[in-house]
Amino acid sequence: MLDQIHLLAAVTVLGVLEQAYFFLQVIYARRLFGISPPKISGPPEFERIFRAQVNSSEYFPIFLALLWQAGLFFHQGLAATLGLLYLYARYCYFMGYKASSSERLTPIYFSAGVLWILVAASALGILHSLLSHYMGLNILQLLTA
C-alpha cells in the first residue's frame, strides 16, 4: 500500500514545509515592521506578506483533499506532478504578492487552474470507482471497446 501513496506523502510534506516557510516570513515581517500580534495591519509591505500567507493557508486544506483524492482514485503520479506544480505556483504567488499586489495574479490563476484539474481527476476517479463497485461498469473498458 505504501508504494501507492509515497508520492502523495512526499508532496504533502513539501506543502507543509512551504506553509511553514510562509508563516516564518510573516514572523520576520512582524519583527521588521514592529507589528506585534494580534495586529494585522501596518505598512503595505507587511499587509501583502500577511495576506499572501493567510490566503495560502486558506487554500491548503482544499489542495490536500484534492491531491489525495486524485492520487488515490485517479493516478498517483499525475496527482503528485500537479501537486508540485501547485506548490510552485503558490510559492510564485507568495513572492509576487510580497513584491507587489499586481504580481500575484498570474500565479494565483495558474494555481487555481491546477486545482480545477485536480477536481476533474478526483471526480473522474471517484465516478469510475463508484460505477465499477456498484454497477459493475468499467468505464475504461467501455471507452476502449
Backbone bond lengths (Angstrom), bond angles and torsions (degrees), N, CA, C in turn:
res aa  C-N    CA-C-N  psi(-1)  N-CA   C-N-CA  omega(-1)  CA-C   N-CA-C  phi
1 M - - - 1.454 - - 1.526 111.43 -
2 L 1.323 118.57 -38.06 1.456 120.59 -177.20 1.525 112.29 -61.77
3 D 1.326 117.54 -31.98 1.460 119.64 178.50 1.530 111.48 -69.31
4 Q 1.321 116.97 -13.50 1.457 120.68 178.33 1.526 112.49 -91.04
5 I 1.342 116.87 -8.65 1.472 119.00 -177.64 1.527 113.66 -131.68
6 H 1.323 118.69 2.04 1.468 119.45 -174.39 1.527 112.97 -63.78
7 L 1.312 118.12 -35.67 1.471 120.04 177.70 1.526 111.10 -68.01
8 L 1.329 115.93 -40.82 1.462 120.15 177.98 1.529 110.50 -63.21
9 A 1.321 116.38 -41.17 1.461 120.58 179.21 1.527 110.93 -64.38
10 A 1.324 116.81 -40.86 1.467 120.30 179.64 1.524 111.20 -63.87
11 V 1.327 117.38 -43.58 1.464 120.74 178.81 1.531 109.92 -65.79
12 T 1.324 117.35 -36.28 1.462 121.02 177.35 1.521 110.89 -61.69
13 V 1.330 117.04 -45.63 1.471 120.49 178.52 1.525 110.37 -62.48
14 L 1.325 117.38 -42.98 1.469 119.96 177.05 1.530 111.21 -60.43
15 G 1.318 116.50 -39.40 1.463 120.69 177.80 1.522 112.14 -64.16
16 V 1.317 116.66 -41.40 1.467 120.54 177.56 1.528 110.07 -64.12
17 L 1.320 116.75 -42.04 1.469 119.96 177.76 1.529 111.09 -63.68
18 E 1.320 116.88 -38.31 1.457 119.93 177.55 1.531 110.39 -63.78
19 Q 1.323 116.72 -43.64 1.464 120.01 177.61 1.532 111.06 -60.97
20 A 1.323 116.67 -39.84 1.468 120.65 177.75 1.528 110.56 -63.25
21 Y 1.333 116.92 -40.55 1.458 121.15 177.66 1.534 110.61 -61.15
22 F 1.324 116.39 -45.33 1.468 120.18 178.72 1.527 110.58 -60.93
23 F 1.313 116.43 -43.35 1.463 121.36 179.28 1.526 110.63 -61.63
24 L 1.334 116.95 -42.82 1.461 120.57 178.35 1.528 111.75 -64.54
25 Q 1.324 116.64 -33.21 1.465 120.01 176.53 1.532 111.34 -63.58
26 V 1.332 117.13 -35.66 1.464 120.80 177.10 1.531 109.85 -68.01
27 I 1.323 117.31 -41.54 1.466 120.46 177.98 1.527 109.86 -61.09
28 Y 1.319 116.06 -46.01 1.467 120.39 178.39 1.529 111.04 -60.40
29 A 1.337 117.29 -43.55 1.468 121.56 179.81 1.529 110.81 -65.45
30 R 1.325 117.48 -37.80 1.469 120.37 177.03 1.531 109.82 -59.96
31 R 1.314 116.15 -44.70 1.467 120.00 179.34 1.528 111.11 -66.63
32 L 1.326 116.73 -43.26 1.453 121.90 -178.04 1.532 111.96 -61.59
33 F 1.333 115.87 -41.18 1.456 120.11 -176.12 1.529 113.48 -100.82
34 G 1.339 117.52 2.53 1.463 121.46 177.25 1.524 113.60 65.96
35 I 1.304 116.51 42.92 1.463 121.41 -178.83 1.526 108.89 -112.27
36 S 1.316 115.59 108.10 1.462 120.93 -178.34 1.524 110.38 -87.57
37 P 1.345 116.37 143.79 1.467 119.29 174.35 1.534 108.98 -62.09
38 P 1.276 119.93 146.45 1.462 128.69 11.16 1.529 114.08 -93.31
39 K 1.325 118.82 10.46 1.464 120.37 -179.59 1.533 110.24 -59.94
40 I 1.314 114.72 141.04 1.470 119.95 178.45 1.521 111.11 -127.21
41 S 1.305 116.52 9.64 1.458 119.18 178.17 1.520 109.35 -120.19
42 G 1.307 113.97 154.14 1.450 121.18 -178.49 1.509 108.73 174.84
43 P 1.317 117.03 -151.16 1.460 119.49 178.14 1.533 110.91 -60.96
44 P 1.333 117.28 152.80 1.477 120.16 179.47 1.525 113.14 -53.65
45 E 1.335 117.15 -34.16 1.470 120.38 179.69 1.527 110.50 -61.36
46 F 1.331 117.50 -42.33 1.462 120.59 177.66 1.524 110.91 -68.44
47 E 1.314 116.10 -45.78 1.460 119.76 -175.87 1.523 111.96 -62.26
48 R 1.322 117.72 -35.27 1.469 120.15 177.57 1.532 110.71 -66.23
49 I 1.321 117.01 -43.72 1.475 120.47 178.50 1.519 110.20 -63.20
50 F 1.323 115.84 -45.79 1.468 120.35 -179.89 1.526 110.69 -61.24
51 R 1.322 116.57 -45.87 1.465 121.14 -177.80 1.531 111.24 -65.90
52 A 1.330 117.11 -38.92 1.467 120.63 178.55 1.527 110.59 -62.74
53 Q 1.329 116.79 -40.76 1.463 120.94 179.42 1.528 110.63 -67.72
54 V 1.318 116.99 -45.29 1.467 120.41 -179.02 1.531 109.99 -63.32
55 N 1.328 116.80 -45.22 1.451 120.58 -179.85 1.523 111.16 -61.50
56 S 1.319 116.96 -42.71 1.467 120.52 178.48 1.517 110.89 -63.92
57 S 1.326 117.11 -38.95 1.472 120.93 178.34 1.523 111.48 -66.48
58 E 1.328 116.64 -36.01 1.465 120.39 179.89 1.524 111.65 -65.11
59 Y 1.302 117.07 -35.76 1.463 121.07 -178.27 1.529 113.48 -86.17
60 F 1.315 117.79 -14.69 1.462 120.41 -174.19 1.537 113.30 -60.82
61 P 1.342 119.95 -44.47 1.480 117.92 178.14 1.527 112.91 -62.89
62 I 1.329 116.85 -35.94 1.466 120.02 177.70 1.530 109.39 -63.73
63 F 1.334 115.70 -45.91 1.463 120.79 178.35 1.530 111.09 -58.05
64 L 1.326 117.18 -48.24 1.467 119.92 -178.12 1.520 112.33 -61.81
65 A 1.320 116.57 -44.33 1.464 119.58 -179.94 1.530 110.78 -60.75
66 L 1.330 116.23 -45.89 1.468 119.75 -179.01 1.524 112.15 -68.66
67 L 1.327 116.86 -39.29 1.465 120.88 177.97 1.528 110.31 -56.65
68 W 1.317 116.47 -50.38 1.461 120.52 -176.38 1.525 112.28 -70.91
69 Q 1.327 117.92 -39.27 1.466 119.34 178.07 1.524 110.89 -64.59
70 A 1.328 116.51 -46.15 1.465 119.56 179.29 1.527 110.34 -63.53
71 G 1.324 116.94 -38.59 1.457 120.70 -179.13 1.515 113.75 -69.85
72 L 1.316 116.61 -38.35 1.459 120.25 -178.17 1.528 112.74 -80.79
73 F 1.316 117.11 -37.17 1.461 120.07 -174.11 1.525 114.51 -99.93
74 F 1.345 117.48 -20.43 1.464 119.38 -177.20 1.525 110.65 -113.33
75 H 1.343 117.37 -75.15 1.463 120.79 -179.25 1.522 109.38 -162.20
76 Q 1.328 115.69 122.51 1.462 120.77 -177.04 1.526 112.46 -60.80
77 G 1.318 117.48 -44.82 1.462 121.04 -177.51 1.522 112.82 -63.12
78 L 1.328 115.93 -43.75 1.458 119.96 178.33 1.528 110.52 -64.68
79 A 1.321 116.65 -45.23 1.461 120.58 -179.51 1.523 110.91 -62.45
80 A 1.329 117.44 -42.32 1.470 120.72 179.76 1.528 110.59 -65.23
81 T 1.326 117.27 -40.75 1.464 120.78 178.06 1.526 110.51 -63.21
82 L 1.323 116.50 -45.75 1.460 120.21 177.11 1.532 110.55 -63.26
83 G 1.330 116.32 -36.39 1.459 120.16 177.32 1.516 112.09 -62.32
84 L 1.327 116.60 -42.29 1.471 120.08 177.30 1.526 111.12 -64.74
85 L 1.327 116.61 -40.11 1.469 120.01 176.63 1.530 110.77 -61.79
86 Y 1.330 115.62 -42.36 1.463 120.13 179.12 1.528 111.04 -62.29
87 L 1.327 116.68 -45.86 1.467 119.97 -179.65 1.525 111.28 -63.35
88 Y 1.322 116.95 -39.35 1.458 120.18 177.17 1.529 110.73 -64.67
89 A 1.338 116.44 -42.93 1.469 120.29 178.54 1.521 110.63 -63.35
90 R 1.321 116.98 -38.32 1.472 120.42 178.39 1.523 110.94 -66.67
91 Y 1.317 117.08 -37.51 1.465 120.10 176.73 1.532 109.62 -64.19
92 C 1.327 116.26 -45.42 1.474 120.29 177.56 1.519 110.74 -62.11
93 Y 1.319 116.81 -38.34 1.465 121.42 176.75 1.528 110.04 -60.73
94 F 1.320 115.92 -48.92 1.461 120.16 -177.89 1.529 110.67 -61.14
95 M 1.310 116.56 -48.64 1.463 120.11 -178.30 1.533 111.06 -66.60
96 G 1.322 117.05 -37.07 1.453 120.43 177.67 1.518 112.02 -66.20
97 Y 1.331 115.61 -44.36 1.461 120.55 179.56 1.528 110.37 -65.14
98 K 1.314 115.78 -36.87 1.467 120.78 178.06 1.538 110.06 -59.67
99 A 1.311 117.09 -37.80 1.470 122.00 -178.84 1.529 112.04 -79.31
100 S 1.328 116.74 -44.12 1.463 121.10 -175.99 1.526 108.48 -166.65
101 S 1.315 116.40 142.23 1.466 118.58 -177.32 1.531 112.19 -62.81
102 S 1.315 118.40 -28.35 1.467 120.02 -179.98 1.529 112.50 -74.70
103 E 1.320 117.96 -22.60 1.471 120.51 -178.05 1.525 112.97 -79.31
104 R 1.312 117.15 -0.64 1.461 120.67 179.26 1.519 112.04 -87.76
105 L 1.330 117.75 -15.42 1.461 120.60 -167.78 1.525 114.12 -67.89
106 T 1.320 119.09 -50.80 1.466 120.45 -178.59 1.528 111.44 -59.61
107 P 1.348 119.18 -48.21 1.472 118.22 179.10 1.527 113.90 -64.42
108 I 1.343 117.43 -33.86 1.472 118.19 -179.05 1.526 110.23 -70.22
109 Y 1.330 116.77 -37.24 1.466 119.52 177.24 1.530 110.29 -66.95
110 F 1.321 116.71 -40.48 1.464 120.35 178.87 1.527 110.81 -63.81
111 S 1.339 117.08 -45.30 1.465 119.67 -179.32 1.525 110.97 -65.52
112 A 1.334 117.29 -35.02 1.465 120.00 176.32 1.527 110.46 -65.25
113 G 1.318 116.71 -38.88 1.462 120.06 176.56 1.519 112.20 -61.98
114 V 1.328 116.00 -41.34 1.466 120.07 177.60 1.525 110.13 -62.68
115 L 1.333 116.99 -41.52 1.470 119.63 177.96 1.529 110.95 -61.24
116 W 1.329 117.36 -39.64 1.461 119.67 178.81 1.525 112.07 -65.77
117 I 1.314 116.93 -35.23 1.470 119.49 176.04 1.530 109.66 -66.62
118 L 1.331 116.68 -40.06 1.468 119.86 175.94 1.531 111.30 -63.81
119 V 1.328 117.26 -37.26 1.472 120.74 175.82 1.528 109.36 -60.48
120 A 1.326 116.62 -47.41 1.468 120.58 -178.95 1.524 111.35 -62.44
121 A 1.329 116.78 -45.84 1.472 120.03 179.62 1.522 110.29 -62.48
122 S 1.319 116.81 -41.93 1.471 120.71 178.30 1.516 110.99 -61.59
123 A 1.312 116.02 -49.10 1.464 120.35 -177.82 1.525 111.50 -62.31
124 L 1.334 116.54 -44.49 1.469 119.21 178.83 1.528 111.61 -63.38
125 G 1.323 116.10 -43.15 1.459 119.60 179.36 1.510 113.01 -64.36
126 I 1.317 116.42 -42.14 1.468 120.52 179.47 1.528 110.08 -68.57
127 L 1.331 117.09 -42.01 1.470 120.35 176.96 1.525 110.98 -59.45
128 H 1.324 116.33 -46.22 1.469 120.07 177.57 1.528 110.98 -58.34
129 S 1.324 116.14 -44.37 1.459 120.63 -179.44 1.529 111.71 -63.06
130 L 1.321 116.35 -43.99 1.466 120.19 -179.99 1.530 111.43 -65.67
131 L 1.337 116.58 -46.47 1.463 119.49 179.72 1.525 111.51 -63.43
132 S 1.294 116.50 -38.78 1.462 120.87 179.58 1.527 111.18 -67.55
133 H 1.310 115.87 -44.36 1.471 120.25 -175.49 1.529 112.32 -73.41
134 Y 1.343 116.83 -46.18 1.460 120.09 -172.12 1.531 114.69 -94.25
135 M 1.329 116.60 -23.04 1.460 118.09 -177.64 1.519 112.86 -120.66
136 G 1.303 116.78 -3.87 1.448 120.21 179.74 1.526 113.69 69.91
137 L 1.325 116.95 18.46 1.456 121.24 -179.54 1.524 110.11 -95.63
138 N 1.309 115.73 132.26 1.458 120.55 175.42 1.532 107.16 -110.41
139 I 1.319 114.63 104.08 1.467 120.31 -175.87 1.525 111.17 -58.28
140 L 1.316 116.68 -40.09 1.467 119.70 -178.16 1.509 111.36 -62.72
141 Q 1.333 118.07 -40.33 1.465 120.71 177.93 1.515 111.06 -67.45
142 L 1.342 116.90 -38.38 1.455 120.19 179.49 1.533 111.31 -66.21
143 L 1.326 116.90 -37.88 1.469 120.97 -178.89 1.525 112.41 -71.86
144 T 1.326 117.16 -32.01 1.464 120.22 -177.72 1.530 112.27 -89.14
145 A 1.307 117.28 -10.00 1.474 120.29 -178.52 1.501 112.40 -80.41
